[in-house]
Amino acid sequence: MLENWQIGGFGLYVHWPFCQSKCPYCDFNSHVVASIDHDAWLEAYVAEIDRYASETPDRVLGSIYFGGGTPSLMAPATVGAIIERAAQHWTFANDIEITLEANPGSIEAQNFAGYRAVGVNRISIGIQALNDPDLKRLGRLHSVNEAKKALTLAKSLFDRVSFDLIYARQDQTLSAWQAELEEALDYGPDHLSLYQLTVEPGTAFGARFEAGKLRGLPEEDLATDMYFLTQSLCDAAGLPAYEVSNHAKPGQESQHNRIYWRSGDWVGIGPGAHGRLTLGGARFATETALAPARWLSAATSGQGESQRATLPRDEQITEFLLMGLRTTEGLDLHRLDRQLGFTLDSNKINELSDLGLIRVKGHSLLATNKGLPVLNGILRELIPG
């Protein structure tokens, strides 16, 4: 029988926790500091790669993803050394995808050629908005002009370029979002990540919202209209959704994110990074300390994990359904049965199918276009208890 990583994929996620400033909507583990000891951080990252590799020999690595924070603040030499250490331990897939998230500011963009030289083959740029007033509202430090220059530079250096936009922003109209998305599509992107603005607890936006000071957020009906407009425009441009918030030309999908959505295995290193590893027939969830200094000390001393726990079967089932139904390829019902010994209630499937929310295609279960915006409700129906 194939191992889980051979079915769902095997990847490496590297979290760089530092930013120039903290965006008010961001709930990721990111920090603003005065100085960074790059050598110390490199030592910690490669020590963690060494440790995990000893547990996962003979695996083929399909992707490396540098996320953050702002990984484009990393020195290219640091990125290259991490890639090189991974290559010493794992066999790289012939088509390995190595992605680095980047902000479009001039400080970050000047490193693009360096990243290309050390092996990065895909860049993901956090543009977020294509007008300066909204960029300022979102706490972004770059201008639209800088974003366009960074995008042009990235496309000249990398075969694969993605960028992010946030919609359902304060005071944004449907027509304004249409014009903005059409402008984005005019750049001929191969991949777009298009997210609805969500107000998360613990963020600056969350605090403003609780205080009644975050005004102009769209009503639910308008946000829904924006979602369906997004699907329509991207479909027409040849970038259909392959996941709730991600659109790509065929063959340009993010292979790293697919590991998550296919419930594969991945090593997560860096402050606040999560991982999933299947070892000896058991599936483990790994976590790391959120505080950068604490993680750095732990990783350097040989134990970068703050927690490793066997993932209970019911949680594995929930993750499998939640992640698989986010995608247009759906989830593999045979794998759900073979790997987790779980069969969905056929009556529930029929009920949800009759409502037009899901459909069965061969041995795959998919959410329909109507069902994707209400996934949580679908899951409540499908998962016992």
ChimeraX attribute file (.defattr): number of C-alpha atoms within 10 A of each C-alpha:
attribute: neighborCount
match mode: 1-to-1
recipient: residues
	/A:1	4
	/A:2	6
	/A:3	15
	/A:4	20
	/A:5	22
	/A:6	13
	/A:7	14
	/A:8	17
	/A:9	23
	/A:10	25
	/A:11	29
	/A:12	22
	/A:13	21
	/A:14	23
	/A:15	23
	/A:16	27
	/A:17	23
	/A:18	22
	/A:19	19
	/A:20	15
	/A:21	15
	/A:22	21
	/A:23	19
	/A:24	19
	/A:25	19
	/A:26	20
	/A:27	16
	/A:28	13
	/A:29	19
	/A:30	24
	/A:31	17
	/A:32	12
	/A:33	11
	/A:34	5
	/A:35	7
	/A:36	10
	/A:37	7
	/A:38	13
	/A:39	9
	/A:40	12
	/A:41	21
	/A:42	19
	/A:43	16
	/A:44	24
	/A:45	23
	/A:46	20
	/A:47	19
	/A:48	23
	/A:49	23
	/A:50	16
	/A:51	14
	/A:52	16
	/A:53	17
	/A:54	10
	/A:55	10
	/A:56	15
	/A:57	11
	/A:58	11
	/A:59	17
	/A:60	19
	/A:61	23
	/A:62	23
	/A:63	23
	/A:64	25
	/A:65	23
	/A:66	24
	/A:67	20
	/A:68	26
	/A:69	24
	/A:70	23
	/A:71	23
	/A:72	29
	/A:73	19
	/A:74	19
	/A:75	14
	/A:76	21
	/A:77	15
	/A:78	18
	/A:79	21
	/A:80	18
	/A:81	16
	/A:82	19
	/A:83	19
	/A:84	14
	/A:85	15
	/A:86	19
	/A:87	12
	/A:88	12
	/A:89	19
	/A:90	17
	/A:91	15
	/A:92	17
	/A:93	13
	/A:94	9
	/A:95	10
	/A:96	18
	/A:97	22
	/A:98	21
	/A:99	25
	/A:100	23
	/A:101	22
	/A:102	27
	/A:103	26
	/A:104	29
	/A:105	21
	/A:106	13
	/A:107	11
	/A:108	17
	/A:109	22
	/A:110	14
	/A:111	17
	/A:112	21
	/A:113	16
	/A:114	16
	/A:115	25
	/A:116	18
	/A:117	14
	/A:118	17
	/A:119	16
	/A:120	24
	/A:121	18
	/A:122	23
	/A:123	27
	/A:124	23
	/A:125	24
	/A:126	20
	/A:127	25
	/A:128	21
	/A:129	24
	/A:130	21
	/A:131	12
	/A:132	15
	/A:133	12
	/A:134	18
	/A:135	17
	/A:136	14
	/A:137	13
	/A:138	21
	/A:139	15
	/A:140	22
	/A:141	16
	/A:142	16
	/A:143	20
	/A:144	19
	/A:145	14
	/A:146	17
	/A:147	23
	/A:148	16
	/A:149	16
	/A:150	23
	/A:151	22
	/A:152	13
	/A:153	16
	/A:154	24
	/A:155	17
	/A:156	11
	/A:157	17
	/A:158	16
	/A:159	11
	/A:160	19
	/A:161	22
	/A:162	26
	/A:163	23
	/A:164	18
	/A:165	19
	/A:166	18
	/A:167	24
	/A:168	24
	/A:169	19
	/A:170	15
	/A:171	12
	/A:172	17
	/A:173	15
	/A:174	18
	/A:175	11
	/A:176	12
	/A:177	20
	/A:178	15
	/A:179	12
	/A:180	17
	/A:181	20
	/A:182	15
	/A:183	12
	/A:184	18
	/A:185	18
	/A:186	10
	/A:187	12
	/A:188	11
	/A:189	21
	/A:190	20
	/A:191	25
	/A:192	25
	/A:193	20
	/A:194	21
	/A:195	16
	/A:196	15
	/A:197	17
	/A:198	15
	/A:199	20
	/A:200	15
	/A:201	14
	/A:202	12
	/A:203	17
	/A:204	17
	/A:205	21
	/A:206	20
	/A:207	16
	/A:208	14
	/A:209	16
	/A:210	11
	/A:211	9
	/A:212	9
	/A:213	11
	/A:214	15
	/A:215	10
	/A:216	11
	/A:217	17
	/A:218	19
	/A:219	9
	/A:220	10
	/A:221	9
	/A:222	14
	/A:223	20
	/A:224	15
	/A:225	13
	/A:226	22
	/A:227	20
	/A:228	14
	/A:229	17
	/A:230	21
	/A:231	20
	/A:232	14
	/A:233	16
	/A:234	20
	/A:235	15
	/A:236	9
	/A:237	16
	/A:238	16
	/A:239	24
	/A:240	21
	/A:241	24
	/A:242	19
	/A:243	22
	/A:244	19
	/A:245	17
	/A:246	21
	/A:247	26
	/A:248	23
	/A:249	18
	/A:250	12
	/A:251	9
	/A:252	15
	/A:253	21
	/A:254	19
	/A:255	21
	/A:256	23
	/A:257	16
	/A:258	19
	/A:259	21
	/A:260	21
	/A:261	23
	/A:262	24
	/A:263	25
	/A:264	23
	/A:265	26
	/A:266	27
	/A:267	22
	/A:268	27
	/A:269	28
	/A:270	28
	/A:271	27
	/A:272	23
	/A:273	23
	/A:274	21
	/A:275	20
	/A:276	23
	/A:277	25
	/A:278	18
	/A:279	14
	/A:280	7
	/A:281	10
	/A:282	11
	/A:283	18
	/A:284	19
	/A:285	19
	/A:286	23
	/A:287	21
	/A:288	24
	/A:289	20
	/A:290	16
	/A:291	15
	/A:292	20
	/A:293	12
	/A:294	14
	/A:295	23
	/A:296	21
	/A:297	15
	/A:298	18
	/A:299	27
	/A:300	18
	/A:301	12
	/A:302	13
	/A:303	17
	/A:304	27
	/A:305	22
	/A:306	16
	/A:307	13
	/A:308	15
	/A:309	11
	/A:310	14
	/A:311	17
	/A:312	12
	/A:313	14
	/A:314	13
	/A:315	10
	/A:316	17
	/A:317	18
	/A:318	16
	/A:319	16
	/A:320	21
	/A:321	25
	/A:322	18
	/A:323	18
	/A:324	24
	/A:325	28
	/A:326	22
	/A:327	22
	/A:328	18
	/A:329	17
	/A:330	25
	/A:331	25
	/A:332	19
	/A:333	18
	/A:334	14
	/A:335	16
	/A:336	17
	/A:337	12
	/A:338	10
	/A:339	13
	/A:340	14
	/A:341	11
	/A:342	15
	/A:343	11
	/A:344	13
	/A:345	12
	/A:346	10
	/A:347	10
	/A:348	14
	/A:349	19
	/A:350	14
	/A:351	13
	/A:352	18
	/A:353	17
	/A:354	11
	/A:355	12
	/A:356	14
	/A:357	20
	/A:358	24
	/A:359	19
	/A:360	16
	/A:361	11
	/A:362	8
	/A:363	12
	/A:364	16
	/A:365	20
	/A:366	23
	/A:367	26
	/A:368	19
	/A:369	16
	/A:370	13
	/A:371	21
	/A:372	20
	/A:373	17
	/A:374	12
	/A:375	20
	/A:376	12
	/A:377	11
	/A:378	21
	/A:379	14
	/A:380	11
	/A:381	15
	/A:382	18
	/A:383	14
	/A:384	10
	/A:385	5
